[in-house]
Amino acid sequence: MEPEEEGEWVWVRPPTEADSEFWGNGDNEDDEPSRPLKLVFTEPAKHWTDAAPIGNGRLGAMVWGNVPNETLQLNHDTLWTGVPGDYTNPDAPSVLSKVRKLVDDGQYAEATAAAFGLSDHPPEAYQPLGNINLEFDDSHLTYTSYVRELDLSTATVKIKYNLGDVEFTREHFSSNPHQVVVTKLSSTKTASISFIVYLDSKLHHHSVANSANRIIMEGNCPPKRRPPKVELSKNSDGIQFAAVLDVQIAGNNAVVQVVEDRKLKIDGADWAVLLLAASSSFEGPFINPADSKRDPTSESLNTANSIQNLSFSQLLAYHLDDYLNLFHRVELQLSNGSDSIKKMNLIHIKHNTACDDNLYARRKLKSLKHDCLNGNVLVSTAERVNSFKLDEDPSLVELLFHYGRYLLISSSRPGTQVSNLQGIWNKDLEPPWDAAPHFNINLQMNYWPSLSCNLSECQQPLFDYIASLAVNGAKTAKVNYEASGWVAHQVSDVWAKTSPDEGDPVWAVWPMGGAWLCTHLWNHYTFSLDKEFLENTAYPLLEGCAAFLLDWLIKGPEAYLETNPSTSPEHKFVAPDGKTASVSYSSTMDVSIIREVFNAIISSAEVLSKSDAELVKRIKTVLPKLPPTRISRDGSIMEWAKDFEDPEVHHRHVSHLFGLFPGHTITVEKTPDLCKAAANTLYKRGDIGPGWSTTWKMALWSHLRDSSHTYLLIKQLINLVDPDHEADYEGGLYSNLFTAHPPFQIDANFGFSAAIAEMLVQSTMEDLYLLPALPRDKWPRGFVRGLKARGGVTVNISWKEGQLHGARLWSKTQSSLKRLHYNGKVAAISLSCGKIYIFNQHLKCLKITSMIEGVSL
């Protein structure tokens, strides 16, 4: 390894869409000093939800930050129990006929009981990879001046503490370019880095250390879900995995020894760098691991060997170049009028002619420490969450907004698995709800911020996953329902399970999961205007989905087509006979999703000149026969086809409001009566609920243009959860800002970012709404740069005294937008590609400029 350079080096890129320079207002006097985007911890983690997450989309770690005994808990996105399954049930058609007849006869409780026969087996479970364990001597028990930070601006975790007058530093990041977790240990005193390191896992495994400063761990996942109280064993039928840990050290008298055959003991080093690579035998959802040609040990060794000649600074520079290209596309600043945190100057330029020609000029990043200080006292993020109800610090909202973007970048990249119920972070062999992708809100919410928050590349795993579901789902549709096309239900796993879940029909019997996912395909086009994507990726999947929906719809007793059986996800009703049931027909959510998919097909066909296709003609015939969205006796949106009694009015799901958001069939402009009913529904449901329910309601209220209620839900979510008593909470945040159901579910982290974006920008293909739900009394001043809108537009907005100050719009393609809206005002617009359009508070276009020289995005 080459000698370490002084300081840390990062590549400098041209301005991005978040930078004022990009928009030609680099000297904008309205900009306040930017706030540090850091999660701060003033003590080591006591619970898993106190640890700091890092990830590269595939390889994740939770950094606990304990001083004498440090743990980096590891995850790899492909480690799951199980093997490819058969997701068909030949008995389902006869059960389906029985259920439909009972529903037609109004025997809903009996239909619900019979629908248990449609259920299948549960999904497989996501598994932890293992741990990097670091053990230090007893002198580290007496540390002082401890601080641990997760810096969202660099995707790095840094820990500092003192032993006497010696400062120790630990730095961690997960590199996407090199597919390794990187750790550096250093101090201000030479020859003071001494520790023992080893790997272990809760899975069946074996590890060995060798004289080449390397530890190799090999193991396997169970080939089926682990029954309770059954020990894990070596079984070659499950997914195999390997992890390789390399240790690199410096120091005249530094030594490394093998201890107990599986540990490495480092003594007297000036610094040490740990590099962790991992791989698995998972070769896709259709290949049995026993038949896999992948060798995870060889792959991990190849990854480790490929970076042996790279220094820590070089690895960090490549990591930052990759990460900043995504993260620094959006900047958000909210002000409540109080004094701002002073802007710090982090960058000092130093050119180095030794850099690669294809990389940008190098800058030296000095280690200027900037903590979140209140006077001279370091304030932890947990303390900031605790005080939010009193101080309503808008910079904490900024931090939580960007945290969702950080987590998406860290858990979903092209080529990885989808971000699951916990992203990629999990410590348990039997995680809550298997950490499996759930399709009745959770997986969809994970990807809500990908478009509006300018991270469209992070959506690629979702599209790959939908394609896999379509393969298995075609078999499920044909066998279970004797239908064409493809179907997916409420929950799945890495094997692309498409059959119903095991258990109660209230959640299991819901064949709309794949259809909801397909709405993301059309949404991607509306934001990107990528016709090639629409034609080659989106439309074929939408066609298959629509084909199933056409076959699933049947003639009902009324004049409309119906879905039967039908449920409103996870919610029961009281039937007219007084019995509790969940299965009926044509729930509002079913019909709303079908209408959304059919409209997407029709719109896609217009773009692709396929409007004369037989499928499109059938859809145009069927659309008017779908039941309308109805209003119940109490003035709320009806959840089911009949106005059943609701036994749980404060239920966590708000499925019947799909048409308002994320759907597009209920709008303030076009359906005011339904919007009033939607507001009544939200009042009826109440604000209390799990984290994901809270953030969904945030988005819903923002689409009703009710900024006050949206803000109330922000305050509700920012509530510190005690992990020792988490069952006492509904929603909230842990100390590491993970969102709580409880327990931890990552969906609300993503939902929060998306909801904040919806408060500031809403759009259709032709209309752009500025600041539609801005809480003007709470954030009277601020700006946002880099948000995306439909029609292929990037948005830059600033406001003062609660009113629009100005807006700048840019598109790299010919935009489809026709109208710009603000506070009742409407202006006709036409945006050409590559031009920046500058508007004032009255929506008058003041100037049209070209992008600054050297910028191409």
HUFEN-V243881 format. One record per backbone hydrogen bond with DSSP energy under -0.5 kcal/mol. NH is the residue of the N-H (numbers start at 1). CO is the residue of the C=O. E is the energy in kcal/mol with one decimal. If there is no record, write none. Layout:
NH:CO:E
NH:CO:E
This chain:
8:365:-1.0
10:363:-2.0
11:317:-0.6
12:361:-2.3
18:328:-0.7
19:16:-1.7
22:19:-0.6
23:19:-0.9
24:21:-1.2
25:20:-2.4
28:25:-1.7
31:28:-1.3
38:36:-1.4
39:150:-2.6
40:38:-0.6
41:148:-3.0
45:64:-2.4
50:47:-2.1
51:47:-0.5
51:48:-1.3
52:63:-2.4
53:51:-0.5
54:61:-2.6
56:59:-1.2
57:410:-2.6
60:58:-0.6
60:75:-2.4
61:54:-2.4
62:73:-2.2
63:52:-2.9
63:61:-0.6
64:62:-0.7
64:71:-2.1
70:134:-1.7
72:132:-2.2
73:62:-2.1
73:71:-0.6
74:130:-3.6
75:60:-2.4
77:58:-2.1
79:76:-1.9
80:78:-1.0
81:125:-2.3
82:222:-1.7
87:85:-0.7
92:89:-2.0
95:91:-1.6
96:92:-3.2
97:93:-2.1
98:94:-1.7
99:95:-2.6
100:96:-2.6
101:97:-2.0
102:98:-2.1
103:99:-2.4
104:100:-2.6
105:101:-1.7
106:103:-1.7
107:102:-2.6
108:106:-1.3
111:107:-2.3
112:108:-2.3
113:109:-2.1
114:110:-2.5
115:111:-1.9
116:112:-0.5
116:113:-1.1
117:114:-1.9
118:115:-2.1
119:116:-1.2
120:501:-1.4
126:434:-2.0
127:79:-2.9
129:74:-1.7
130:74:-1.2
131:200:-2.7
132:72:-2.2
133:131:-0.6
133:198:-2.8
134:70:-2.7
135:196:-2.8
136:68:-2.9
140:137:-2.0
141:138:-1.9
142:139:-1.1
143:140:-0.6
144:162:-2.1
147:160:-2.2
148:41:-2.6
149:158:-2.7
150:39:-2.4
151:149:-0.6
151:156:-2.8
152:37:-2.7
152:150:-0.8
153:37:-0.6
154:151:-1.2
155:151:-1.7
156:151:-1.3
157:172:-2.6
158:149:-2.5
159:170:-2.8
160:147:-2.9
161:168:-1.8
162:144:-3.2
163:166:-2.5
166:163:-1.7
167:165:-0.5
168:161:-3.3
169:186:-2.8
170:159:-2.4
171:184:-2.4
172:157:-2.6
173:182:-1.9
175:173:-0.6
175:180:-3.0
179:175:-0.8
180:175:-0.9
181:276:-2.3
182:173:-3.4
182:180:-0.5
183:274:-2.3
184:171:-2.4
185:272:-3.0
186:169:-2.5
187:270:-0.6
188:167:-1.6
192:189:-0.9
193:269:-2.5
194:192:-0.9
195:266:-1.8
196:135:-2.3
197:264:-2.6
198:133:-1.7
199:262:-0.5
200:131:-1.5
204:220:-0.6
206:218:-2.6
208:216:-2.1
209:261:-3.5
210:214:-2.2
213:210:-1.0
214:210:-0.8
215:245:-2.4
216:208:-2.7
217:243:-3.0
218:206:-2.9
219:241:-2.3
220:204:-1.7
221:239:-3.1
227:225:-0.5
230:227:-1.3
238:235:-1.2
241:219:-2.7
242:279:-2.2
243:217:-2.6
244:277:-2.9
245:215:-2.9
246:244:-0.6
246:275:-2.6
247:213:-2.4
248:273:-2.8
250:271:-1.6
254:251:-1.0
255:267:-2.1
257:265:-2.2
259:263:-2.9
262:259:-1.1
263:259:-2.3
264:197:-2.4
265:257:-3.2
266:195:-3.3
266:264:-0.6
267:255:-2.3
269:193:-2.3
270:250:-3.6
271:250:-0.9
272:185:-2.2
273:248:-3.1
274:183:-3.0
275:246:-2.4
276:181:-2.5
277:244:-2.6
277:275:-0.6
279:242:-2.2
281:240:-2.2
283:284:-0.5
287:284:-1.2
288:286:-0.5
290:237:-0.5
291:288:-2.1
292:289:-1.2
296:294:-0.6
299:295:-2.4
300:296:-2.3
301:297:-2.5
302:298:-2.5
303:299:-2.2
304:300:-2.5
305:301:-3.0
306:302:-1.8
307:303:-0.6
307:304:-1.0
308:305:-1.1
310:307:-1.7
315:311:-2.4
316:312:-2.7
317:313:-2.2
318:314:-2.5
319:315:-2.3
320:316:-2.8
321:317:-2.4
322:318:-2.1
323:319:-2.8
324:320:-2.9
325:321:-0.8
326:322:-0.5
326:323:-1.4
327:323:-2.8
328:324:-1.6
329:326:-1.1
330:327:-1.1
331:785:-2.3
333:783:-2.9
335:781:-2.3
346:344:-1.0
348:346:-0.5
348:364:-1.4
350:362:-0.6
355:352:-1.5
359:356:-1.4
363:10:-2.4
364:348:-1.5
365:8:-2.8
365:363:-0.6
366:346:-0.7
366:364:-0.9
368:366:-2.4
369:367:-0.8
373:371:-1.2
374:377:-2.5
375:373:-0.6
376:374:-0.6
377:374:-1.6
378:376:-0.5
379:372:-2.6
380:378:-0.6
381:40:-2.8
382:40:-0.5
384:380:-1.7
385:381:-2.4
386:382:-2.4
387:383:-1.8
388:384:-0.6
388:385:-1.1
390:387:-1.4
391:387:-2.8
392:388:-2.2
396:393:-1.4
397:393:-0.8
398:394:-2.1
399:395:-2.1
400:396:-2.4
401:397:-2.5
402:398:-2.5
403:399:-2.0
404:400:-1.6
405:401:-1.2
406:402:-2.8
407:403:-2.7
408:404:-1.9
409:405:-2.3
410:406:-2.1
411:407:-1.0
411:408:-0.6
412:408:-1.5
416:413:-2.5
420:418:-0.5
420:423:-2.2
421:435:-1.0
423:420:-2.1
424:422:-0.8
425:422:-2.2
426:424:-0.5
431:126:-0.5
431:428:-0.5
434:431:-2.4
435:432:-2.1
436:433:-1.8
439:490:-3.3
440:490:-0.6
443:438:-3.2
445:441:-2.6
446:442:-1.8
447:443:-0.9
447:444:-1.1
448:445:-1.2
450:447:-1.0
451:448:-0.6
452:448:-0.7
453:449:-1.8
454:451:-1.7
455:450:-2.7
458:455:-1.4
459:456:-1.7
460:457:-1.7
462:459:-1.1
463:459:-1.4
464:460:-2.3
465:461:-2.2
466:462:-2.5
467:463:-1.9
468:464:-1.6
469:465:-2.6
470:466:-2.1
471:467:-1.0
472:468:-1.8
473:469:-3.4
474:470:-1.2
475:471:-0.8
476:472:-2.0
477:473:-2.6
478:474:-1.9
479:475:-2.5
480:476:-2.2
481:476:-0.7
481:477:-1.1
482:478:-0.7
483:477:-2.3
486:544:-1.3
487:473:-0.7
492:437:-2.2
496:493:-1.8
507:504:-1.8
508:504:-2.6
509:505:-1.0
510:508:-1.5
513:488:-0.8
513:510:-0.8
514:488:-1.5
516:512:-2.4
517:513:-2.1
518:514:-1.8
519:515:-0.8
519:516:-1.1
520:517:-1.6
521:518:-0.9
522:518:-1.2
523:519:-2.2
524:520:-2.1
525:521:-1.4
526:522:-2.3
527:523:-1.7
528:524:-2.3
529:525:-3.8
531:529:-1.2
534:530:-2.0
535:531:-2.5
536:532:-2.7
537:533:-2.3
538:533:-2.3
539:534:-3.0
541:537:-1.0
542:538:-2.7
543:539:-2.9
544:540:-1.8
545:541:-2.1
546:542:-3.0
547:543:-2.4
548:544:-1.6
549:545:-2.2
550:546:-2.5
551:547:-1.6
552:548:-2.4
553:549:-1.8
554:562:-2.5
556:560:-1.6
561:625:-2.5
562:554:-3.2
566:584:-1.4
568:571:-0.5
569:567:-0.6
570:506:-2.9
571:568:-2.3
573:581:-3.2
574:645:-2.6
575:573:-0.6
575:579:-3.3
578:575:-2.6
581:573:-2.8
584:566:-2.6
584:582:-0.5
586:563:-2.6
588:639:-2.1
591:587:-2.0
592:588:-2.3
593:589:-2.6
594:590:-2.4
595:591:-2.6
596:592:-2.0
597:593:-2.5
598:594:-2.8
599:595:-2.4
600:596:-1.8
601:597:-2.3
602:598:-2.3
603:599:-2.6
604:600:-2.7
605:601:-2.6
606:602:-1.6
607:603:-1.7
608:604:-2.4
609:606:-0.6
610:605:-3.2
611:605:-0.6
613:610:-2.2
617:613:-2.1
618:614:-2.4
619:615:-2.2
620:616:-2.4
621:617:-1.6
622:618:-2.1
623:619:-2.7
624:620:-0.6
625:622:-2.2
626:623:-1.7
627:561:-0.6
632:636:-3.3
635:632:-1.7
637:677:-0.8
638:630:-2.6
641:585:-1.0
644:642:-2.4
645:574:-1.2
647:645:-0.7
651:648:-1.6
657:654:-1.9
658:655:-1.8
660:657:-1.6
661:657:-1.7
663:658:-2.8
665:659:-0.8
666:659:-2.2
667:665:-0.5
671:667:-2.5
675:671:-2.0
676:672:-2.2
677:673:-2.0
678:674:-2.5
679:675:-2.3
680:676:-2.1
681:677:-2.1
682:678:-2.2
683:679:-2.4
684:680:-2.4
685:681:-2.8
686:682:-2.2
691:740:-1.8
694:690:-2.3
695:691:-2.2
696:692:-2.0
697:693:-2.2
698:694:-1.8
699:695:-2.0
700:696:-2.3
701:697:-2.9
702:698:-2.1
703:699:-1.6
704:700:-0.9
705:702:-1.1
706:701:-2.5
707:705:-0.9
710:706:-1.8
711:707:-2.3
712:708:-1.9
713:709:-1.6
714:710:-1.3
715:711:-2.1
716:712:-1.7
717:713:-2.3
718:714:-2.1
719:717:-2.4
721:733:-3.1
723:721:-0.7
725:722:-1.9
726:723:-0.8
728:725:-1.9
729:726:-1.9
731:741:-1.2
733:719:-2.8
734:738:-2.7
736:49:-1.5
737:734:-2.2
740:732:-2.4
741:743:-3.2
745:739:-1.7
746:421:-2.3
749:746:-1.1
750:746:-1.3
751:747:-2.9
752:748:-2.4
753:749:-1.4
754:750:-2.2
755:751:-2.5
756:752:-2.4
757:753:-1.9
758:754:-2.1
759:755:-1.6
760:756:-1.1
760:757:-0.6
761:757:-2.8
762:769:-1.9
764:767:-2.7
768:819:-2.1
769:762:-3.4
770:768:-0.5
770:821:-2.6
771:760:-2.9
773:759:-2.4
774:771:-0.9
776:774:-1.7
778:775:-1.3
779:775:-2.8
781:335:-1.5
782:799:-2.0
783:333:-2.1
784:797:-2.5
785:331:-2.7
786:795:-1.5
787:795:-0.9
788:452:-2.4
789:793:-2.7
791:526:-3.3
792:526:-0.6
792:789:-0.6
793:789:-1.4
794:810:-3.5
795:787:-3.0
796:808:-2.0
797:784:-2.7
798:806:-2.4
799:782:-2.7
800:803:-2.6
802:780:-3.5
803:800:-2.7
805:798:-3.0
806:798:-1.7
807:839:-2.1
808:796:-2.9
809:837:-2.2
810:794:-1.9
811:835:-0.7
815:813:-0.7
815:831:-1.1
818:766:-2.8
819:766:-2.4
820:827:-2.9
821:768:-3.2
822:825:-2.2
825:822:-2.7
827:820:-2.5
829:818:-2.7
832:830:-0.5
834:811:-3.4
835:832:-1.2
836:849:-3.8
837:809:-2.7
837:835:-0.6
838:836:-0.5
838:847:-2.8
839:807:-3.6
839:837:-0.5
840:844:-2.0
841:805:-0.6
843:840:-2.0
846:838:-2.9
846:844:-0.7
847:838:-1.2
849:836:-2.7
851:834:-1.1
852:22:-0.6
855:852:-1.7
856:854:-0.5
